[in-house]
Each structure stands twice: as structure tokens, then as C-alpha cells.
Amino acid sequence: MYFTSVSQDTIYLVNKEKIISIVNEISDNEIRFKEYSNPSGPDFVVKKSAIDRIIFKNGEQKQFVQEKRIIPYGRNAISFHLFDLAYRDFTFSYEHIIKNGKIGFKIPFAVGFNNDDGESGPYNYKNLAYTGLGMNVYVMGQRMASYFMGPEIQFGLGQDQIYYDYYDYSYMSYYEEKEFFYGRLYINNGVAFCPVPNLKLTSVLGVGIRYYDLDNSPDSGVQSTVYFTFTMGYRF
């Protein structure tokens, strides 16, 4: 869209500055004008995002809607959970933040790299793989440092080592490995730190419950659980 004028116009900037001018052109992103005191002088250019309104000599007023960038960072992030190595898991997650910057949906995926002794999990249990779905509610939206909280559900496959003891002529014992399903529900609290637009560092503390489907084990059924991790991700 283009507009031309040869009369006195008044440009009001968002910083409250007032410019008496002759507006020559209004394009999609900027406005060209001359100083009213020097109509034969050079053209000046100002971005439309810096303008609040223009009042033309004929009294007509044009108001410019300020487009605020709600999310200064990318709305997608792929992260590696560094601290999960302590649990002997390789864990990645993908998060998508909706347009208003207040809610993000996360999908984790983990693969265990437990040793053959099977003692890397609680008791003699080890994780084979899990995935799930989480929701992060960013209380203050997207900032360099953002606090968030929200639920996360995980479901996966573990492996249990079942030991057997028996006596014949001498004491004997052996074990067999059995796979089982499990589920976990956390309420997460965390802080996301983005020192640069494409880097996302996150620390998360989750408190909740978990269910292990185990045979003849005091760790079976529903019990409380706590989870902590630190992630480093690429935001785009």
C-alpha cells in the first residue's frame, strides 16, 4: 500500500517523540518522509513498528497496530537429558510451545544401557525404554529465564531379575530375567534458561507416583517417586 502527501504531517513515535514532516510514502514495513522545515532535503526512513500514529494535515489520523513479538525464541526444542546418564538412560525429548508462549507439550524418549548385572535400577530392575507426554505451563511466558510447572506421564518397559534358591545335595541359586510394564506420573517444576536464541538449558524436579507390574516384589504396585534431570537442547 502506498500513500503520498505534500502537506504538513505529524508523526508520533512509540517513544513519545513527535516529528513534523511531509510523508512521501507508506510501504508495508516503513515510512519515507521529509522534514517539513526542509522539503527539498533528503528522505528519511522510519520503521512502521516504531510509529504509534500519523496525523495528516487534513485531520485524518492513521493508527499503527504495534505487533509485539510474544515469543522471542523458537517454539520447538530438541533436548538431551544429560543427568539421565546417571540413571543409565539415553534420553531425548521434543517440546513444542504454542503461539502464546505459555504452554509447551513435551514428548520424551529413553533407551536404557544397563549393565548385565541388572542393578542399575531400583533393586534389581532396569529400564529398557520409555516414552510419554508432558505439559509445561510457563507462568510468565517465554523469557531468558522462565519458570514452568506441569504434569508428565511416562510409560515404558523394564526388566526384572528373579532369583531362585533351592537345596539339593548342596545350596544352589539361579535367576531369570522377566520383562514388565511400568508407568509414572510426575508434577514437574523447572527453570528453562536461554542465554542465546538457539540454546535451551533446563533443570527439572518431578515428584509423583509410579506403578511397577512385578511379581513377588515389595517394590511392586503404586509407590511415590522423585525425578531430577538437567537438559541441554537446540531451540528453533
Secondary structure, DSSP 4 states (H G I P E B T S, - for coil): ------S-EEEEETTS-EEEEEEEEE-SSEEEEEETT-TTS--EEEEGGGEEEEE-TTS-EEE------S-SS-SEEEEEEGGGGGGTEEEEEEEEE-TTSSEEEEEEEEEE---TT--SSSTTEEEEEEEEEEEEEETT-S-SEEEEEEEEEEEEEEEEEEEEEEESSSEEEEEEEEEEEEEEEEEEEEEEE-SSTTEEEEEEEEEEEEEE--SS-TT-EEEEEEEEEEEEEEE-
